[in-house]
Amino acid sequence: MGYLHQTIGINARIARNRTAWQPHLEQSRDFVLNAAANCPQRRKAVLMGAAVLHDLPVERLANMFDEVVLVDLFHLWPARWLTFAKANITLQVCDLTASLDLLGQGTRKTGTPSAFLDDADVDFVVSANIASQLPLIPMDWLARQFSVDEQTRHDLGQELVASHFRYLQKFTGTTCLISDSERLVLDETGAEISRTTALFDIVPPPATTSWTWDIAPLGETEPNRAISHIVIGAILGQNSTG
Ligand SMILES: C[S@@+](CC[C@H](N)C(=O)[O-])C[C@H]1O[C@@H](n2cnc3c(N)ncnc32)[C@H](O)[C@@H]1O
């Protein structure tokens, strides 16, 4: 569908906008570390959206937990190297929507994600900047390959985001959600031109904290426009204390 291309694109954007992205990446890592520090048990940590690892303090988590599992549709070399450097880091390839087979064939159906829910050793889960991303490539695929109309795509996008939040709520350990929630377009003076949902109008779980991610500074997409995202950090899970 184009996932590898997108992820390589993220790496290129980070390289171009390193200074602008740095506060967001640091806030993401700090939020995860604080949540991990409050985790009452530290057996297995599951990190979702771990292809490139810019926003995840993986090595520090590997020092805190018995096992750290990096979950994504694929893993780039930085993640693969880590498994050589630290014996307790493993990789798992997984479609976290449980829907890509269905949507890839052009059906308008979604599945119910359940990976790791039956693993009693999971004490810590992180959804790292993936919730808003889950619908994007499948919706684009449905438009291009199957001419699926905009309303149907929006409805499916909503279902994928809502389903991800329901999935996270089912974990009993400390569960940490980092997600962009709103997209702001700004003019060259920093004045807001528009503000739209990044989550297909699905209301995320209550935020513990939030920050602004200057995802596209002036000139990245248009000469006189900048794009910022509002990012939320939320702690879910029955045993959470963070
Ligand atoms: C914006 S990136 C997340 C940022 C990343 N945590 C970092 O370090 O920069 C979105 C990630 O979600 C992954 N992803 C998208 N859809 C997925 C799915 N259905 N299942 C698992 N991972 C998915 C992509 O492969 C990509 O690595």
The ligand as a MOL file (V3000), in Angstrom:
LIG
                    3D

  0  0  0     0  0            999 V3000
M  V30 BEGIN CTAB
M  V30 COUNTS 27 29 0 0 0
M  V30 BEGIN ATOM
M  V30 1 C 4.3530 8.6520 12.2700 0
M  V30 2 S 5.0850 7.0830 12.4590 0 CHG=1
M  V30 3 C 5.2260 7.0140 14.1870 0
M  V30 4 C 6.3720 7.7830 14.6560 0
M  V30 5 C 7.4580 6.9140 15.2040 0
M  V30 6 N 7.0360 6.3620 16.5130 0
M  V30 7 C 8.7700 7.6800 15.3100 0
M  V30 8 O 9.6720 7.2310 15.9620 0
M  V30 9 O 8.9340 8.7140 14.6870 0 CHG=-1
M  V30 10 C 3.7120 6.0090 12.2000 0
M  V30 11 C 4.1170 4.5570 12.2920 0
M  V30 12 O 2.9160 3.8030 12.3290 0
M  V30 13 C 3.1490 2.6130 11.6150 0
M  V30 14 N 1.8540 2.0610 11.2400 0
M  V30 15 C 0.9300 2.6380 10.4320 0
M  V30 16 N -0.1230 1.8100 10.2900 0
M  V30 17 C 0.1440 0.6950 11.0230 0
M  V30 18 C -0.5530 -0.5180 11.2650 0
M  V30 19 N -1.7310 -0.7750 10.7020 0
M  V30 20 N 0.0180 -1.4230 12.0860 0
M  V30 21 C 1.2390 -1.1860 12.6610 0
M  V30 22 N 1.9400 -0.0560 12.4680 0
M  V30 23 C 1.4050 0.8680 11.6470 0
M  V30 24 C 3.9900 3.0560 10.4320 0
M  V30 25 O 4.6790 1.9700 9.8370 0
M  V30 26 C 4.9390 4.0670 11.0960 0
M  V30 27 O 6.1120 3.4700 11.5470 0
M  V30 END ATOM
M  V30 BEGIN BOND
M  V30 1 1 1 2
M  V30 2 1 2 3
M  V30 3 1 2 10
M  V30 4 1 3 4
M  V30 5 1 4 5
M  V30 6 1 5 6
M  V30 7 1 5 7
M  V30 8 2 7 8
M  V30 9 1 7 9
M  V30 10 1 10 11
M  V30 11 1 11 12
M  V30 12 1 11 26
M  V30 13 1 12 13
M  V30 14 1 13 14
M  V30 15 1 13 24
M  V30 16 1 14 15
M  V30 17 1 14 23
M  V30 18 2 15 16
M  V30 19 1 16 17
M  V30 20 1 17 18
M  V30 21 2 17 23
M  V30 22 1 18 19
M  V30 23 2 18 20
M  V30 24 1 20 21
M  V30 25 2 21 22
M  V30 26 1 22 23
M  V30 27 1 24 25
M  V30 28 1 24 26
M  V30 29 1 26 27
M  V30 END BOND
M  V30 END CTAB
M  END
